[in-house]
């Protein structure tokens, strides 16, 4: 005779919901385990989709597909099994519940148990216990049935109540004009760089390094350099709107942000508007129609590739998540693509209209963060600058010199080891100074390319005949920091000089003599300056004031968007710290271009022949990233692998290194620890790789002069 508990369990298994209710249960658990965490990450910043050129349709396809297609597949599997055996279908359902509740549990377990095995074991154990309860009790089945609206709720919140709603349902609001005069005929060109601390341009005396940045130095001879300008936010999605509107970012940005007043709405009645906002959409759709990037298949494929990385970073234990590419340094292209394809084999953009003056083509290289569609669009629209017809308003926001660092000063590209940088973990630099110094070095090289692009803008404006009469403004949304052990991007008291102080150059119509203004200015002063110069500002109010106006403020306030709070500091003290920063960087990389290729110990080896030095042996070995690229390159390739990087086995961190090309030491460096093991990274002088034959060798260095080969590449 059966016991009472056994009878109850047998009775409970008979009281299963219908197949469609079981399907909704799976959808609810799937939503709790992956959809909700992923929506929380993606829904916090619409820039993830804007930067890709995703249309409202793309986002809806993604959101609906992610929410319902996986549980629909699981439900279909159960239905098929049910057609054969109802008992087997119940077992399959219980197995699915085990996995899905384990996924939900992982969100709570992965914090205390960052190691992979314990996190998976405990999560699956929780899932199994819940599945047993589901099998034996009607209460557990009723509980999961109550959860079935969850998938619809999370989807609705993402579509209608997150910042992404402003992309899915763009508002047509925002006046096409402004109170006051209708505007004059002044052409306006605004160039916004990204991740660009003003100290990057400076020598130790805080003047512009004219050899390294000739176009910024030349602009300074014609325009006014607002040397001590500060931003108001450390995040692009709020810093760029501040530039374009003249308003300080609110403490909490509305989900469906509408910028009723901006330089677009001010100038639309009198100017023809052309804009390329890389990750924001301040310009209303009634004035600027968003340009989707590529066709729907390309956009959705790129979106899926990146979402696999975001999902892994979101749900996996730290030990696995940390092995994935970073997702908080760039807005797109997290995962390496075409990793087995040689960069020299990638088709380049042949259209000369899609490249900057005197620069190589903008190819899409293998590796994370290497798609250049946004830059090609910028180059194309820059080459189309014209003075014909109504006066123009051009707004260009470029993700340069923003990571990933991949450009040489001339514009050739190299494959990097990810969209982030070695030595960086969750926006915090390691305590080892060398990897953060290499990051600064690479950023400076990419800033040299940004300088070259600036020259291309000025050249095109002169060719179009609008230079003399234009209002030309060059600035950046925010800076970036390279302090060992410190925060790279989220602003803190310590990195305020790097994050807050950004370049600002303004050439007024007819201005021909440069000046340096050392007064207090902010990025929110740009829009009121545009309004004043173009005579569209009567009756308008801004948080900023026109540049050149007296401003008695002496407190810097930059919003840390990650922490949702303002970081403040005394302006005079910040400028003193900025000056010290410029001196420190100048000591590391003295003025001029050649010094940027000298970093690391044993610099006395640079220029010496390997044959003149003692050669030893070592058990350590190295693997060189993209070693196939060390062969003769042509200028049309647009590819030059100046980044000698990779992994090392058998050598500890801080092992001195030397890099030789064709038998001559051209650069030095050292190894360093990362979460993925011991790595190396050395920048090679571009001219060393442009011979008819290239043979690259990596050596460890002992005793200051004894070399032991770790790896070689090329011919």
C-alpha positions in Angstrom: 0.0 0.0 0.0 1.4 3.5 -1.0 2.3 5.9 1.6 0.4 9.2 1.9 3.2 11.4 0.6 3.7 9.1 -2.4 0.0 9.4 -3.2 0.1 13.2 -2.9 3.1 13.3 -5.2 1.4 11.1 -7.7 -1.8 13.2 -7.6 0.3 16.4 -8.0 1.9 15.1 -11.2 -1.5 14.7 -12.7 -2.4 18.4 -12.1 0.0 19.9 -14.7 -0.9 23.1 -16.5 -1.6 23.1 -20.2 1.3 23.2 -22.7 0.9 26.9 -23.4 1.0 27.8 -19.7 4.1 25.7 -19.4 5.6 27.7 -22.3 4.8 31.0 -20.6 6.5 29.6 -17.4 9.6 29.0 -19.4 9.4 32.5 -20.9 9.1 34.0 -17.5 12.1 32.1 -16.1 14.1 33.0 -19.3 13.3 36.6 -18.8 14.3 36.5 -15.1 17.5 34.7 -15.9 18.8 36.6 -19.0 16.4 39.0 -20.5 15.9 41.3 -17.5 19.7 41.6 -16.7 20.4 42.2 -20.3 17.6 44.8 -20.7 18.9 46.5 -17.5 22.4 46.9 -19.1 21.2 47.9 -22.6 18.3 50.0 -21.4 20.4 52.3 -19.3 22.0 54.0 -22.3 20.4 54.4 -25.8 23.9 55.0 -27.2 24.4 51.2 -27.5 21.9 51.2 -30.4 22.4 54.8 -31.7 26.2 54.1 -32.3 25.3 51.2 -34.5 22.7 53.1 -36.5 20.0 50.7 -35.4 16.5 51.6 -36.5 13.4 51.3 -34.2 12.6 48.2 -36.2 16.0 46.7 -35.4 15.5 47.2 -31.7 12.0 45.8 -31.6 13.1 42.7 -33.5 16.0 42.3 -31.0 13.8 42.9 -27.9 10.9 40.7 -29.0 13.1 38.0 -30.4 15.3 37.8 -27.3 12.2 37.7 -25.1 10.2 35.0 -26.9 12.1 33.0 -29.5 14.3 30.9 -27.0 11.4 29.9 -24.8 9.3 29.3 -27.9 11.9 26.8 -29.1 11.9 25.1 -25.8 8.1 24.9 -25.8 8.1 23.4 -29.3 10.6 20.8 -28.2 8.2 19.9 -25.3 5.2 19.8 -27.7 7.0 17.4 -30.0 8.1 15.1 -27.1 4.5 15.3 -25.7 3.2 13.9 -29.0 5.3 10.8 -28.3 5.0 10.6 -24.5 3.4 12.9 -22.0 5.6 11.5 -19.2 8.8 12.2 -21.2 7.5 15.8 -21.9 7.2 16.4 -18.2 10.7 15.2 -17.6 12.0 17.5 -20.4 10.1 20.4 -18.8 11.6 19.7 -15.4 15.1 19.7 -17.0 14.4 23.0 -18.6 13.2 24.4 -15.3 16.4 23.2 -13.7 18.6 25.1 -16.2 16.5 28.2 -16.2 16.2 28.6 -12.5 19.9 27.8 -12.3 20.4 30.8 -14.7 18.3 33.0 -12.4 20.2 31.8 -9.3 23.5 32.6 -11.1 22.7 36.3 -10.8 22.9 36.0 -7.0 25.6 33.3 -6.7 28.2 34.8 -9.1 29.0 37.6 -6.7 30.0 35.6 -3.6 31.3 32.7 -5.8 33.3 34.3 -8.6 35.0 31.0 -9.4 33.4 29.1 -12.2 32.9 25.6 -10.8 31.3 26.6 -7.4 29.1 29.1 -9.1 27.8 26.6 -11.6 27.4 23.8 -9.1 25.5 25.8 -6.6 23.3 27.4 -9.3 22.4 24.1 -10.8 21.7 22.6 -7.3 19.2 25.4 -6.6 17.7 24.8 -10.0 17.4 21.1 -9.3 15.7 21.7 -5.9 13.2 24.0 -7.5 12.5 21.5 -10.3 11.9 18.7 -7.7 9.4 21.0 -5.9 7.8 21.7 -9.3 7.4 18.0 -10.0 6.0 17.1 -6.6 3.9 20.1 -5.6 1.1 22.1 -7.1 2.2 25.1 -5.1 5.4 25.5 -7.0 3.6 25.1 -10.3 1.1 27.7 -9.3 3.9 30.0 -8.2 5.6 29.8 -11.7 2.2 30.3 -13.3 1.8 33.6 -11.3 5.2 34.7 -12.8 4.1 34.2 -16.4 3.4 38.0 -17.0 7.1 38.7 -16.3 8.3 38.4 -19.9 5.7 40.8 -21.1 6.4 43.2 -18.3 10.1 43.4 -18.8 9.6 43.8 -22.6 7.2 46.7 -22.0 9.5 48.4 -19.5 12.4 48.2 -22.0 10.4 49.5 -24.9 8.3 52.2 -23.2 10.1 53.2 -20.0 13.8 53.0 -20.6 16.1 55.6 -22.3 15.9 53.3 -25.4 12.3 54.4 -25.9 13.7 57.7 -27.3 15.2 55.7 -30.2 12.2 53.3 -30.7 9.7 56.2 -30.5 11.7 59.3 -31.6 9.8 62.5 -30.8 9.2 65.0 -33.6 9.0 67.7 -31.0 11.6 70.5 -30.8 10.9 73.7 -32.6 12.4 74.2 -36.0 13.2 77.8 -35.0 13.8 79.9 -32.0 12.6 83.2 -30.6 14.4 86.2 -31.8 16.1 87.0 -35.1 16.1 84.6 -38.0 19.9 84.3 -38.1 22.7 85.6 -40.4 24.7 84.0 -43.1 27.6 82.8 -40.9 28.7 79.2 -41.8 29.1 77.1 -38.6 31.3 74.0 -38.4 31.5 72.2 -35.0 33.9 69.3 -34.6 33.6 67.3 -31.4 36.3 64.8 -30.6 35.9 62.1 -27.9 38.1 61.1 -24.9 40.5 63.9 -25.4 42.2 65.6 -22.3 43.6 69.0 -23.1 46.9 68.1 -21.5 47.4 65.7 -24.4 48.3 68.6 -26.7 50.7 70.2 -24.3 54.5 70.4 -23.7 55.8 70.8 -20.2 55.3 74.5 -20.3 51.6 73.9 -21.3 52.0 75.3 -24.8 50.9 73.2 -27.8 53.5 70.7 -29.0 53.6 72.1 -32.6 55.8 69.2 -33.9 53.5 66.5 -32.7 50.2 68.4 -33.3 50.9 70.9 -36.2 47.3 71.4 -37.1 46.2 72.3 -33.6 49.2 74.6 -33.3 48.3 76.3 -36.6 44.7 76.6 -35.5 45.9 78.3 -32.4 47.6 80.9 -34.6 44.2 81.9 -36.0 41.6 81.0 -33.4 41.2 81.5 -29.7 42.3 78.6 -27.5 40.2 78.4 -24.4 43.0 76.6 -22.6 41.2 75.9 -19.3 37.9 74.8 -20.6 36.0 72.1 -18.7 33.3 69.6 -19.5 30.2 68.9 -17.4 30.0 65.1 -17.7 32.2 62.1 -18.1 29.8 60.3 -20.4 29.3 61.0 -24.1 25.5 60.6 -24.0 25.2 63.6 -21.6 28.4 65.5 -22.4 27.6 65.9 -26.2 24.0 67.2 -25.5 25.5 69.7 -23.1 27.7 71.1 -25.9 24.8 71.2 -28.4 22.2 72.7 -26.1 24.0 74.8 -23.6 22.3 73.1 -20.7 23.9 71.2 -17.7 22.8 67.6 -17.7 19.9 66.9 -15.3 20.4 64.7 -12.3 18.3 62.1 -14.1 18.0 62.1 -17.9 14.3 61.6 -19.0 13.7 58.2 -20.7 12.4 59.8 -23.9 14.7 62.9 -23.9 13.6 65.7 -26.2 15.9 68.6 -26.7 13.6 71.4 -27.6 16.4 73.9 -27.8 19.7 73.2 -29.4 22.0 74.7 -32.1 20.0 72.6 -34.6 16.6 74.2 -33.7 18.3 77.7 -33.5 19.8 77.5 -36.9 17.4 75.3 -38.9 15.3 78.4 -40.2 18.4 80.1 -41.6 20.9 77.3 -42.3 21.1 73.9 -44.0 21.9 71.3 -41.4 24.3 68.4 -41.7 25.1 66.4 -38.7 26.8 63.2 -37.6 26.3 62.5 -33.9 28.2 59.3 -33.2 26.2 58.1 -30.2 23.5 60.7 -29.4 20.5 62.1 -31.2 20.0 65.7 -30.1 18.9 66.8 -33.5 15.1 66.3 -33.8 13.9 64.0 -36.6 12.0 66.9 -38.1 15.5 68.5 -38.9 17.9 65.6 -39.1 16.8 62.2 -40.4 18.9 59.4 -38.7 21.1 57.5 -41.1 21.1 53.7 -40.4 24.4 52.0 -40.9 24.5 49.3 -43.5 21.5 47.1 -44.4 19.2 45.4 -41.9 21.1 42.1 -42.1 24.5 43.8 -41.4 23.1 45.8 -38.5 21.3 42.8 -36.9 24.4 40.6 -37.4 26.7 43.2 -35.7 24.1 43.6 -33.0 23.9 39.9 -32.3 27.7 39.6 -32.2 28.0 42.3 -29.6 25.1 41.0 -27.6 26.8 37.6 -27.1 29.6 39.5 -25.4 27.2 41.7 -23.3 25.2 38.6 -22.3 28.3 36.8 -21.2 29.6 39.8 -19.2 26.2 40.1 -17.6 25.3 36.6 -16.5 28.6 34.6 -16.2 30.8 34.3 -13.1 33.6 36.8 -12.9 36.3 34.2 -13.8 34.6 33.6 -17.2 33.2 37.1 -17.7 36.7 38.7 -17.3 38.0 36.6 -20.2 35.5 38.3 -22.6 36.1 41.6 -24.4 35.3 44.7 -22.4 31.9 46.3 -23.0 32.4 49.6 -21.2 35.1 51.3 -23.2 33.4 51.5 -26.6 29.9 51.6 -27.9 30.1 49.0 -30.7 32.1 46.0 -32.0 33.1 44.3 -28.7 33.8 40.9 -30.1 36.7 40.2 -32.4 35.5 39.7 -36.0 37.1 37.8 -38.9 40.0 36.9 -36.5 41.4 34.4 -38.9 41.4 36.8 -41.8 44.6 38.8 -42.7 44.1 42.5 -42.4 45.8 43.0 -45.7 43.1 40.9 -47.3 40.2 43.1 -46.0 38.6 45.2 -48.7 39.3 48.8 -48.2 37.1 51.8 -48.9 38.2 52.7 -52.4 36.0 55.8 -52.6 38.3 58.8 -52.2 35.3 60.7 -50.7 35.3 58.3 -47.8 38.7 59.1 -46.5 40.3 62.2 -45.0 42.8 64.3 -46.9 46.3 62.7 -47.3 45.2 59.7 -45.3 45.0 56.0 -46.1 41.6 54.3 -46.7 39.5 53.5 -43.7 39.4 49.7 -43.8 37.4 47.6 -41.4 40.1 45.4 -39.8 39.8 42.1 -38.0 39.5 42.4 -34.2 37.3 44.1 -31.7 36.3 47.8 -32.2 37.7 48.0 -35.7 34.6 48.9 -37.8 35.0 52.3 -39.3 31.7 53.1 -40.8 31.2 56.1 -38.6 34.5 57.6 -39.6 33.9 56.9 -43.3 30.6 58.7 -43.1 32.4 61.6 -41.3 35.0 61.7 -44.0 32.4 61.6 -46.8 30.4 64.4 -45.3 33.5 66.4 -44.6 34.6 66.1 -48.2 31.1 67.4 -49.2 31.4 70.6 -47.2 30.1 73.4 -49.4 29.4 77.1 -49.3 26.7 77.0 -51.9 23.1 77.8 -51.2 22.0 78.6 -47.6 24.8 79.0 -45.0 25.7 75.6 -43.6 25.7 74.2 -40.1 27.9 71.1 -39.9 28.2 69.1 -36.7 30.7 66.2 -36.6 31.1 64.1 -33.4 33.8 61.5 -34.0 34.9 58.6 -31.7 38.5 59.7 -31.9 41.0 59.6 -30.2 38.6 57.3 -28.2 39.5 53.7 -27.7 40.1 51.3 -29.3 43.5 52.8 -30.2 44.3 51.4 -33.7 45.6 54.4 -35.8 49.2 55.5 -36.4 49.8 59.2 -36.7 49.5 59.0 -40.5 46.3 57.0 -40.4 47.5 53.5 -41.0 45.8 51.0 -38.8 47.0 48.2 -36.7 45.2 45.3 -35.1 44.9 45.6 -31.3 44.3 43.1 -28.6 40.7 44.0 -28.0 38.5 47.0 -27.8 39.9 48.0 -24.4 43.5 48.0 -23.2 45.7 45.5 -21.4 46.1 46.3 -17.7 42.5 47.7 -17.5 39.8 45.9 -15.6 36.3 47.4 -15.2 37.7 50.9 -16.0 40.4 50.6 -13.3 44.1 50.6 -14.3 46.4 48.0 -12.7 49.0 49.3 -10.2 51.7 48.5 -12.7 52.6 51.7 -14.5 53.9 50.2 -17.7 50.5 49.1 -19.3 48.9 52.5 -18.5 51.9 54.2 -20.0 51.5 52.1 -23.1 47.9 53.1 -23.2 48.9 56.8 -23.0 51.4 56.3 -25.7 48.9 54.7 -28.1 46.4 57.4 -27.3 48.9 60.1 -28.1 49.6 58.4 -31.5 45.9 58.3 -32.2 45.6 61.9 -31.2 48.3 62.7 -33.8 45.9 61.1 -36.4 43.1 63.2 -34.9 45.3 66.3 -35.6 45.7 65.1 -39.2 41.9 64.9 -39.5 41.7 68.5 -38.1 43.9 69.6 -41.0 41.6 67.8 -43.4 38.6 69.8 -42.1 40.4 73.1 -42.4 41.7 72.3 -45.9 38.2 71.4 -47.1 36.6 74.5 -45.6 39.2 76.6 -47.4 38.5 74.8 -50.7 34.8 75.4 -50.2 35.5 79.1 -49.7 33.9 79.4 -46.2 36.9 79.4 -44.0 37.3 83.2 -43.5 33.6 83.9 -42.8 32.9 80.8 -40.7 32.5 80.1 -37.1 34.7 77.1 -36.6 34.7 75.3 -33.2 36.8 72.3 -32.2 36.3 70.7 -28.8 35.8 67.3 -27.1 33.1 65.8 -24.9 35.3 64.7 -22.0 38.8 63.5 -21.2 40.3 60.2 -20.0 42.9 59.2 -17.4 46.0 57.0 -17.3 46.8 57.0 -13.6 48.1 53.5 -12.4 45.6 52.1 -10.0 43.1 54.8 -10.8 39.9 55.2 -12.8 40.2 55.5 -16.6 36.9 57.2 -17.3 34.5 57.6 -14.4 35.5 60.9 -13.0 36.9 61.1 -9.5 38.6 63.8 -7.4 42.0 62.3 -8.4 41.5 62.3 -12.2 39.5 65.6 -12.4 42.3 67.4 -14.4 42.3 64.7 -17.1 38.5 64.2 -17.3 37.4 67.8 -16.9 39.8 69.9 -18.9 39.0 69.4 -22.7 40.3 71.3 -25.8 38.3 74.2 -27.0 39.3 76.3 -30.0 37.0 78.9 -31.5 37.6 80.8 -34.8 35.2 83.7 -35.1 34.1 84.9 -38.6 36.9 87.1 -40.0 39.3 86.2 -37.2 42.9 85.9 -38.4 45.0 86.3 -35.2 45.1 83.7 -32.5 44.8 84.2 -28.8 44.9 82.2 -25.6 42.1 82.7 -23.1 42.9 81.3 -19.6 39.6 82.2 -18.1 36.9 79.9 -16.7 34.8 78.4 -19.5 32.6 75.3 -19.9 31.3 73.1 -22.7 27.8 74.6 -22.0 29.2 78.0 -23.2 29.5 76.7 -26.8 25.7 76.8 -27.7 25.2 80.4 -26.4 28.3 81.4 -28.4 26.8 80.0 -31.6 23.5 81.8 -30.8 25.3 85.1 -30.3 27.5 84.9 -33.4 24.7 83.8 -35.7 22.2 86.2 -34.1 19.7 83.5 -33.2 19.9 83.9 -29.4 17.4 86.7 -28.6 14.9 85.5 -26.0 16.8 82.2 -25.4 18.1 81.1 -22.0 21.1 78.9 -21.4 23.0 77.5 -18.4 26.2 78.6 -20.1 27.2 82.1 -21.3 28.8 83.2 -24.5 32.5 82.7 -24.6 34.3 86.0 -23.8 31.7 87.0 -21.2 32.8 87.5 -17.7 32.4 84.4 -15.6 33.1 84.5 -12.0 32.6 80.7 -11.4 35.6 79.0 -9.9 34.2 75.6 -9.1 34.5 72.7 -11.6 31.6 70.3 -11.5 31.7 67.1 -13.7 28.9 64.5 -13.4 30.0 61.0 -12.8 27.3 59.2 -14.8 28.1 55.7 -13.5 27.8 56.9 -9.8 25.1 59.4 -10.7 26.7 62.2 -8.7 28.7 65.4 -9.4 32.5 65.5 -8.7 33.5 69.0 -7.8 36.8 70.8 -7.3 38.4 74.2 -7.1 39.1 75.4 -10.6 42.4 77.0 -9.8 43.7 73.9 -8.0 42.5 71.7 -10.9 44.5 73.9 -13.4 47.6 73.6 -11.3 47.1 69.8 -11.3 46.6 69.9 -15.0 49.9 71.8 -15.5 51.7 69.2 -13.3 50.1 66.5 -15.4 51.3 68.1 -18.6 54.8 68.3 -17.2 54.6 64.6 -16.1 53.5 63.4 -19.5 56.1 65.6 -21.2 58.9 64.0 -19.0 57.6 60.6 -20.1 57.4 61.5 -23.7 59.4 64.7 -24.4 58.2 67.1 -27.1 58.5 66.0 -30.7 57.3 62.9 -32.5 60.3 60.6 -32.1 60.0 60.4 -28.3 56.6 58.7 -28.6 58.5 55.5 -29.6 60.7 55.4 -26.6 59.1 53.7 -23.6 60.5 51.1 -21.2 63.7 50.1 -19.6 67.1 49.9 -21.4 66.4 52.6 -23.9 70.2 52.8 -24.5 69.7 49.6 -26.6 67.6 51.5 -29.2 69.5 51.9 -32.4 72.0 49.1 -31.7 72.5 46.1 -33.9 71.5 42.7 -32.4 74.8 41.3 -33.7 76.7 43.8 -31.5 75.1 42.4 -28.3 75.5 39.2 -26.4 72.8 36.6 -27.2 71.7 34.1 -24.6 68.9 31.5 -24.4 65.7 31.2 -22.5 63.0 28.6 -21.9 60.3 31.4 -22.2 58.3 31.7 -25.4 56.1 34.4 -26.8 53.1 34.4 -29.2 52.9 37.6 -31.4 49.5 39.0 -32.2 48.8 39.1 -35.9 52.3 37.9 -36.7 51.3 37.4 -40.4 51.2 41.2 -40.9 55.0 41.6 -40.6 55.7 41.6 -44.3 56.1 44.4 -46.9 53.0 46.6 -46.9 51.9 49.1 -49.5 50.5 52.5 -48.6 47.2 51.6 -50.2 46.7 48.8 -47.7 46.1 51.3 -44.9 47.5 48.6 -42.5 50.8 48.8 -40.6 51.2 46.6 -37.6 53.2 49.0 -35.3 51.7 47.3 -32.2 53.9 44.4 -31.3 51.8 42.6 -28.7 50.9 39.2 -27.4 51.3 36.7 -24.6 54.3 35.2 -22.9 54.8 31.8 -21.2 57.7 31.2 -18.8 58.6 34.8 -18.0 57.3 36.8 -15.1 55.8 40.3 -15.1 58.3 43.2 -15.5 60.7 41.2 -17.6 62.7 43.7 -19.7 62.1 43.3 -23.5 63.6 44.6 -26.7 62.1 44.6 -30.2 64.3 44.4 -33.3 63.4 45.0 -37.0 65.8 43.6 -39.6 68.5 43.1 -36.9 68.3 46.5 -35.2 66.8 47.3 -31.9 64.0 49.8 -32.6 62.0 49.8 -29.3 62.0 48.4 -25.8 59.4 47.4 -23.2 58.5 45.0 -20.5 56.0 42.3 -19.6 53.0 42.8 -17.3 50.3 40.8 -15.6 46.7 40.8 -16.8 43.6 38.8 -15.9 44.4 36.5 -18.9 48.1 36.0 -18.0 51.4 37.7 -18.7 51.4 40.0 -21.7 53.6 42.3 -23.6 53.0 45.4 -25.7 55.5 47.5 -27.6 55.0 50.3 -30.2 57.3 50.0 -33.2 58.3 53.2 -35.1 56.3 53.1 -38.4 59.3 53.9 -40.5 61.0 50.7 -39.3 58.3 48.6 -40.9 58.2 50.1 -44.4 61.2 48.4 -46.0 61.0 45.9 -48.8 61.7 43.1 -46.2 60.6 43.1 -42.6 61.8 40.7 -39.9 60.6 41.4 -36.4 62.2 39.8 -33.3 61.2 39.9 -29.7 63.9 39.4 -27.0 64.0 39.3 -23.3 66.8 41.4 -21.8 69.0 40.4 -18.9 71.9 42.4 -17.4 71.0 45.3 -19.5 72.7 44.0 -22.7 72.1 40.2 -23.0 69.3 39.2 -25.4 67.3 35.9 -25.6 64.9 35.5 -28.4 61.3 34.9 -27.5 59.6 35.0 -30.9 60.1 36.2 -34.4 57.8 37.1 -37.4 58.1 38.3 -41.0 60.8 37.4 -43.4 
